[in-house]
């Protein structure tokens, strides 16, 4: 059997790499998209961070992931395969620690979630647009 040159081996290796299909770029997740709707206050202690809880909200999910701000906290949220999600953040308050959390589920193009802390909380009801 004739011996192959190093250049021939590199060409064969490159041809093999080019023949393997690549994963689609930016395939995204099944829950990706923009969800719009209302945030409605469910708890308030009238603390400064608890003003104006009722307002329109839009959340953009990319690769089954989104971030949501609540006061001084940024919650990094991953959506599970069944559409459920939960995240929390502990932040120092002037007098004590506060636990800020979000928990919810996406089903049928609707995102329902509860977000907040012991000072104030809200419910999100958003529809994929």
C-alpha positions as CSV (number, residue, x, y, z in Angstrom):
1,X,0.0,0.0,0.0
2,X,1.5,3.4,-1.0
3,X,2.3,5.8,1.8
4,X,0.3,9.0,1.8
5,X,2.0,12.4,2.0
6,X,1.3,14.7,5.0
7,X,-0.5,17.2,2.6
8,X,-2.8,14.5,1.4
9,X,-3.7,13.5,5.0
10,X,-4.5,17.2,5.8
11,X,-6.8,17.4,2.7
12,X,-8.5,14.2,3.7
13,X,-9.1,15.4,7.3
14,X,-10.4,18.7,6.0
15,X,-12.8,16.9,3.6
16,X,-14.1,14.8,6.5
17,X,-14.7,17.8,8.7
18,X,-16.6,19.6,6.0
19,X,-18.8,16.6,5.4
20,X,-20.1,16.5,9.0
21,X,-23.2,18.7,9.3
22,X,-23.0,21.5,11.9
23,X,-25.6,22.2,14.4
24,X,-27.9,25.1,13.3
25,X,-26.6,28.4,14.6
26,X,-29.0,30.1,16.9
27,X,-31.5,27.2,17.0
28,X,-33.0,28.6,20.2
29,X,-35.3,27.0,22.6
30,X,-39.0,26.1,22.4
31,X,-40.0,29.0,24.7
32,X,-38.0,31.7,22.9
33,X,-39.9,34.8,21.9
34,X,-41.3,38.1,23.3
35,X,-44.0,37.8,26.0
36,X,-46.1,40.9,26.8
37,X,-48.8,41.6,29.3
38,X,-49.3,43.1,32.8
39,X,-47.6,43.0,36.1
40,X,-50.2,43.3,38.9
41,X,-49.2,44.0,42.5
42,X,-50.2,41.3,45.0
43,X,-48.3,42.6,48.1
44,X,-47.0,45.9,49.2
45,X,-45.6,47.4,52.4
46,X,-45.5,50.8,50.8
47,X,-41.7,50.7,50.9
48,X,-40.0,53.0,48.3
49,X,-39.2,50.0,46.1
50,X,-42.9,49.0,46.1
51,X,-44.3,52.0,44.2
52,X,-45.9,51.5,40.8
53,X,-46.2,47.7,40.8
54,X,-49.0,47.7,38.2
55,X,-47.7,48.3,34.7
56,X,-47.2,46.7,31.3
57,X,-44.3,44.3,31.0
58,X,-42.4,42.7,28.2
59,X,-39.9,39.8,28.6
60,X,-37.7,38.5,25.8
61,X,-36.6,34.8,26.1
62,X,-33.6,33.7,24.1
63,X,-32.2,30.1,24.3
64,X,-34.7,29.4,27.1
65,X,-33.2,32.2,29.2
66,X,-34.2,35.7,30.4
67,X,-33.2,38.2,33.0
68,X,-35.6,40.2,35.1
69,X,-34.9,43.2,37.3
70,X,-36.6,43.7,40.6
71,X,-35.4,46.7,42.6
72,X,-31.6,46.4,42.9
73,X,-31.6,42.7,42.0
74,X,-31.1,41.1,38.6
75,X,-32.6,37.6,38.4
76,X,-31.0,35.3,35.8
77,X,-33.7,32.8,34.8
78,X,-33.5,29.5,32.9
79,X,-36.6,27.9,31.6
80,X,-36.7,24.2,32.0
81,X,-37.9,21.7,29.3
82,X,-41.4,21.6,30.9
83,X,-41.7,25.4,30.9
84,X,-41.2,25.9,34.6
85,X,-38.6,28.4,36.0
86,X,-37.4,29.7,39.3
87,X,-34.6,32.0,40.4
88,X,-33.7,33.9,43.5
89,X,-31.3,36.6,44.7
90,X,-30.3,37.6,48.2
91,X,-29.5,41.2,48.6
92,X,-28.4,43.1,51.7
93,X,-30.9,45.6,52.9
94,X,-30.0,48.4,55.3
95,X,-31.4,46.5,58.2
96,X,-31.5,42.9,57.0
97,X,-31.1,40.5,54.0
98,X,-33.9,40.3,51.5
99,X,-34.7,37.3,49.3
100,X,-36.0,38.3,45.9
101,X,-37.4,35.5,43.8
102,X,-39.4,34.7,40.7
103,X,-41.2,31.4,40.0
104,X,-43.5,30.5,37.2
105,X,-44.4,28.4,34.2
106,X,-44.9,28.9,30.4
107,X,-47.7,26.8,28.9
108,X,-49.6,27.4,25.7
109,X,-47.8,30.6,24.9
110,X,-48.7,32.1,28.3
111,X,-46.1,33.0,30.9
112,X,-47.5,33.2,34.5
113,X,-45.2,34.0,37.3
114,X,-44.9,35.5,40.8
115,X,-42.0,37.8,41.6
116,X,-41.0,39.8,44.6
117,X,-39.8,39.8,48.2
118,X,-41.3,40.0,51.6
119,X,-41.6,43.8,51.0
120,X,-43.7,43.7,47.8
121,X,-44.7,41.2,45.2
122,X,-46.5,41.0,41.9
123,X,-48.0,38.5,39.4
124,X,-47.0,38.5,35.8
125,X,-49.5,37.3,33.2
126,X,-47.9,37.6,29.7
127,X,-48.7,36.2,26.3
128,X,-46.2,35.3,23.6
129,X,-46.5,37.8,20.7
